[in-house]
Amino acid sequence: MPSHARRSHQVIRSSALFFYHDAVLIGSDHLAPPQDEPNVQALWQALGSEHDIPLILCVASCLRRGILDEREAQRFEKPSPSLAKGFEIGGLGQLIDGALNADRTLTFLP
């Protein structure tokens, strides 16, 4: 059997899924997908939870789009956070750390 046929891949714990630019919108607590469409946010949340993978949203992208965790909501004197369960806000350092500790980095473009 070829060596590539049985390779097993995993996301290591020190890595994470990092969302930036408009992709951070998936972490908004204000999403309300139509009932006849897949709930993409719930699918990401399930993946993160099932495999213990952090779902990190770029802080700069979040601030531009009004996605705030409790700390940022207080900092900017907003009435409430808007970050969905299972997501966290972080910086580019986490993306770089993940890329340095992994043998592959995948990027999805629109």
Secondary structure, DSSP 4 states (H G I P E B T S, - for coil): --GGGG------TT--EEE-GGGGGGGBTT----TTS--HHHHHHHHHHHHT--EEEEHHHHHHHT---HHHHHHTT-SS--BPTTEEEE-HHHHHHHHHHSS-------
